Amino acid sequence: MKKSLLILFFFIGYVSLAQVTVNALFQDHMVLQRNKPIAVFGKAATEKQVVITFKGKTYKAKVENNNWKFFLDETEAGGPYTLSIKGENEIVFSDILIGEVWLCSGQSNMAMQMRGNFGQPIKGSNLEILKSTNQNLRLFTVKRNLSKEPVESIEGNWQLAEPKSVKEFSATAYFYGKMLQETLNVPVGLICAAWGGTPAEAWTPSEIIHTQFKDFKGWNKNEKSPQKNPSVLYNGMIHPLQPFTFKGVIWYQGEGNKNYYQNYTALFSSMIKSWRHNWNQGDFPFYFVQIAPLGWGGGNQAYLRETQLKTMQSVKNSGMAVTLDIGEKFNIHPAEKQKVGERLALWALAKDYGFKDIDFSGPVYKSMNVKGNKVVLNFEYAQLGVTSLNKELNDFVIAGEDKVFYKAEAKISKGKLEVWSDKVTKPVAVRYGFKDWVDGSLFNNAGLPASSFRTDNWESIEVKE
């Protein structure tokens, strides 16, 4: 009897091992990317090939080293469809939509749920949750997981947008996806992989860390906070998503690197490029949020914002949503996530979906001209000039050759910004919002805020009244 049971258990184990499996992103209710070859992939222990059926077509994927992968033909938005994957067993997924798929990642401001968490609310979330039912918006949250080595599996479920699921989902990602879905009128799928309090190096592949950032200051083995170690979240939450086909990435992170901001541009840029390389889907869009001002905690936040701006300026097909006007002085998790998500969506709509007649970025400093004791500042992304939106122009400082900054006056005349101080007769440098806490007061005519900036590269930060 015992021998028979042993043989039975062995047989059951062998059969389960021999089953064709598919990556956990493939489920009922999923959204697949339109107008691109669609990657379908998984494992098979004994089969030589896997048969895939989708939209009336049959494909055969070869199994190599127990892995299989195949790209379905490009297809237009639509659905619902059924996907069949067959080896010795058969897996059938239903209610599949074709549309736009975006990966949403970062730390706590991306992880922050619609219902609010970290002891903080989301502005207007209750009514948004109430009205959130939408069959054409689908959500997937990757369960938090860290690993010292790259893994191939994740946990999570595709859910239809409705109050029960939306209240638990990333607020920034939800508002982003909602605006895309309503504007494009096609299905949208959002995959959120985020973990609060984490630095960019945790989301960066180990080969990048070991070859490009061996001596990066601030890195060590975090035994109380293991999720902060290099590569562990890339290994556990990003690597297993590859090569799932999507349109692009939105990212909200930076606070975790503010205390050692010096190499953030290089690190963040390398992280973006490594994701693109490893996915092998070209230079897909990568849009991110500049961290909001904060009045506590220190950490040279203005310098971190500057490194994020430099990343946007140096990495192609990237864009940055500015939050200089919606920070909260004593709250690292600003409640105004709707504006954040929508500002990210403006980048995608303008750059990827053909909406050429909209503004998508706030003013970015371009150059300066000195006229007497005044400096006239010029900006990109402000074709009709700049405005204060009736706010008092604040947080400008100006300096001469002595590199001592004084609080400056500022005036906008016919869209042109002039800055001066009676204490500086020959100005050579201007800074705007270049400190931890600032309430942004400079915008373009679309109401999008300017990034903080400086025209100099001095170490001095002395400011006199």
N, C-alpha and C positions, 0 to 999 in steps of 0.2 A: 504493500500500500504506500509506504513512504517513498519507495523507488518510483512508483507511478506518479505520485504528486510531484516529485523532483523533476521527472521528465516533462510533466505538464507545465510546471513553472518555467522550465528552460525553454519550452516551445513558445509559451506566451511571451517571454522576454525576447526571444529571437524574432518573432513576428512583429513585435512593437519596434524592435531595432530596425527591422527591414522596411518599415513603413516609409513612404515618401512623405516628407514634411516640407513646409514652406515657411519663410520668414514671418515672424509674428505681426508684421505690418499688414499682411494679407488676411483680411477678415471680411465678414459680412459688413455692409454699410461703408466700406472704404471708398475713398476718392483716388482715382488715378489721373496722372498728368496728361492733359490733352496736347496734341500736336508735337509730341516727342515719342521716340521709341520707348515703350514701357517695359522696364526691367521686372521680370518675375524670377524668383530665385529661392533655393532651399537646399535640402539634403536628401539623399537616397542611399541606402546601404547596399542593396543588391542589384538594383535595376541598371540597365545600360542606357536607358533613355526614359524621359518623362514626356507624357503627351498632354498638351495644354489646349483647351478649347475656349475660345472667346469670340463673341460676335459672329458666330457662324464659321469661323476659321479654326483650323487645327494646326498646331505647331508641335514640333518634336525637339526636345532639349536633350543634348547629350550629357550623360553623367560622367564626371571626371573627379577622381579622388573623393568620391561620395558627395560631391557638390554638383549642382546643376544651376544653370542660369540661361535665360532666354529673353530676348526683347520682342515684345509684341509690336505689331505695326502701329504707326501713328494713327490717331483717330480724333475726330472732332468731339466737342463737348456733348454730353448727352447721358442717357441711361433711364431707368436702371437696367443693368446687365448682369449676366451670370458668368462666372469663371470656373472652369473645371480643370483640375490637375490630377493626372492619373498615372500610377505605376502599378504595383501590386494592389494598392489601395486607391481609392478615389476621394479627392477633397473637392467640395463644391461650395463656392461662395456666391451669395446673392445680394441684390440691392446695391450693386456697384455703380458709382457715378464717374463720369469722365469730366474733368474740369481743371481747376488750378490748385496745385498743392504747394504749400510753403512750410518750411521747417522754422520753428520759433525757439530760440535758445538764449541762454544767459544765466544771470543770477537772480536774486530775489525779486527785483522789479519786473522781470519776465515771469517768474513763478507765481507772483501775487495773484490770487484768484479773484474772480468777479465778486464773490461774496465779501471780499476783504479778508486779510489775515495779517499776521505780525502785529496784531492789535490795532490795525489801521483800516479805514474804510476805503471803498472805491466810490468816487463821486457819481451819483446818479445810477448806481448799479441796480438798485431794487426794481425800478421801472424797466430798465434794460433787460433784466432777467425775466420779468413778467412777460415781455413782448418778444422773447428770444426764439420761439419755436420757428424753425426753418429747415425744411427737408433738404435743402440744397447747401447747407453748411454743416460739415462733419468735423468732429474733434477727436484727437488722439493724444493722450498724455503718456509720455514714456515714464515708467516707474523709475524712481531714483536708484542708481546703481553705480558703484565704483569698482574698478578692477585694476590690478597691477599689469595685466596683459589684455590685449584686445579680445573681446568676446563676440559671439555671433548671434546671441539671443537677447530679446528684450521682453518686458511685460507691459501690457496696456491694451486698451480696447477702443475701437472706433465707435463713436456715439453720435447720434443725431443731435443737432442743436435744439435744446428745449430747456426750460428752467432748471430741471434737475441736473443736467449735465453742464450747462453754461455756468452755473454758480460756482462749480468746482474748477472751472477752466481758467487759464491765464487771461487776465483782463486786457492786457496790452495786445495779446494775440487775437482775442475775440473781437475787439473793436477794429483791428486791422482786417481780419477776415470778413467781418460783417460789411465793412465799407467796400471791399473788393467784390463781394458777392452781389450786393445791391447795385453796384455800378456796372459790373460786367454782365450781370444776369446769367451767370454760369455757375455750376457747382464749385464750391471751394472746400478744400480739406486742409486742416491745420494740424501739424505734428509738433507738440511742445515737449522739448527736452531741456529742463532748467533746474537749477539747484541754487538756493540762496547762499550768500556769503562766499562765493567761489571766485577765484582769480582766473584770468584768461589761460594761464599755463595749464590749469587742470583740464581744459578743453582742447589742448594742443597735442598732436601726436608725438610720441616719445622720440621718433627719429629727428624731429625738428628740434626738440629740447636738447638732445645729445649732440647734435652737430652744429647748431647755431647759437645756443644760449647756455653753454656749459658754466659760465661764471656769472649768470644772472643773479644779482643781489636780491635777497629776500626769500630765496627758495631754500627749503629744508624739509626734512621728513616730519610732517605734522601728524603726531600720534593722537592728539585730542581732536583734531579736525582733519581726518584723513582725506576728506573730499577736496582739500586744498592742495594736495600734492600734484605735481606735474603729471599730466596725461591720464589720470585715473578716470575722469568723467568722459574724456574722448573715448577711452577704451570701453567703458561700460554703457555709454548712452548715445554716442555718435557713430562710432565704428560699426556697430551692428545694424545701423540703418542703411548702410551702403550695400548695393548701389540703387536703392529705391529712387525712382524718378520723381523729381519735383521741379518747380519753377525757380525757387530761390530761397534765401534765408533772411529772417529778421532777427536782430540780436540786441539785447539790453543788458549790458554789463560794463563794469569799469570801476565801481566802488571798491572791489576787491583788490585793485592794483594801485589805488591812489597813494599809498605810502611809499611805493617805489615805482613811480610813474616814468622814470627816465627812459626805459627801454620799451615802453608800452606800444609805441608806434611800430617798432620793429617786430615785437612779439605778436601783436594783433594782426598786422599785415601778413606775417608768416602763417599764422593760424588760418586766416581766410584762404590764402593760396594753397595751403596743405589740404584743406577740405575740398577745394576745387580739384586739385590734382587727384586726390584719392577717390573722389566720386566719378571722375572721368566724364563729366557732362559739360565741359567747357567752363568759361568764366561766368557762372550763373550769378544773378544779382545778389548782392549782400548789403542790406540796409540796416543801420544800427542807430541807437539812441545815445545822444550825448548826455552824460550824467547831469542831473539837476543840481542847482546850487544848494548848499547846506550850511547852516550856521553853527554846527558843532562837529567835533571829531577830528578837525584838522586834516592833515594828509595832503596838502597842496592840491586841492581839488581843481583850481583853475588850470594848473599845469596838466592835470590828467585830461581835462576838457580840451586843452590845446593839442595833446597827443592824439586825441580822437579826431579832431579837425584835420590834423596832418595825415591821418590814415585815410580819411575821405579824399583828400587831395592827391594822395599818392597811389591808391589802389583803384584800378579801373573797375567800372561797373559797380561802384559802391556809392552809398549815400548816407547822410546823417540827419536825423530829426533832432532839432534843438529844443531844449526844455528850460531855457534860461528864465522864462517868464512864469513857469508853473511849478517851481520848486516850493518847498515848505521849510522854513528856517530851522525847525527842530524835528523834522520828520524825513528820514532817508527814503521813505516810500511814499512819494507824492500821490494824492488821491485822484489827480486828474489824468487817469489813464486813457480816457477816450480821446483826448487831444493827441496823446502820444501815438496811439494806434493809428489814428487818422492821418497824422503827419507822416508816418511811415508809409501809409497807403498812397499818399500823394506822390511819393517817389516812384513807387511801382506803377501807378496809373500813368504817370508822365513818361517814364523811361521804358516801360515794358509793354504797355497796353495801348499806346498810341494817342493818349490824351495830351496833345501838344500845346493846347491853349491855356493850360493851368500853371500857376506857380507851384513849385514843389519844395523849394528850399528857402530858408530865411537868408538875409544878407550875409555875405562872407567878405571880410576885409580883403581889398585888392591892392590899393596904393594910397599914398598921401601926397599932398602938395602944400608947401608952406607959403603963406601970404602974410608978410609982416609977422605979427605975433600970433597969428591964427593958423590952424591946420585944417585943411579941407580933406575929408576922407572919402575915398571911392570904394564902391562895393560891387561884387558880382551878385547875381540873383536879385537885383533891385533896379530893373530897367526904368521904372517910373519913379525912382528915388526912394528915400527912406522916410519913415514917419515914427512918431512916438505914440500913436494911437491915443493922443490926449493925456498921456502919462508924463510926469515930470522927468526930463532927461537926467539920469543919475549915473553914478559909478564910472565917470570918466576922470582920468588923471593924465597930466602932461608933464614933460621934462625937457630940460635943455641939455647941453653937453655935459653938465656936471652929474647927470644921471640921478638927480633928485626929483621925485615926482611930487606934484602939487595937485590938489583937487581942482578940477577944471570945470569951466562953464561950457555948455553945449547948446547949439541952436541949429534948427533945420529951416532952411530957406529954399523954397521951390525944390524940395527933395534933396538938397545938398546939406551935408552935415559939417558944421564948423565947430572946432574945439579950441579953447584958449584959456589962459590964466594971466592975470595982471602980474603975477610973480615970475613968469617965464617970458622973456622978451624974444628969445631966439629958440623956438621949440624944435626938437628933433625926434621926439617919440611920444606916442599916445597909447594908452591902454583903456580898454572898456570891459567892465565886469570881471576884471582879472583879480578876483579874490574868492574866498570860499563862498560867502553869501552875497547874492545880488538879486535884485528884483528887476528882471529885464525890461528895458524901456525903449529898445530900438527894434524896429520892424520894417518889413517892406509893405507895399500897398495891399498885399494879400493877407496881411496880419500874421505873417510868419516871423518869428523872432530871430534876431542876429545872434550868432555865436559870440561868446566872449573872445577877445583877441588882444594882441599887443603888436605894435609895429617894430619893436626892438627885440633883441635876444640877450638882454643883460640879466645878470644874476640879481642885481639890486632890486629890492622891493620897497625901499624907503619912500614913504608918502608923508608929506607935510600938509597941514591945513593951509 
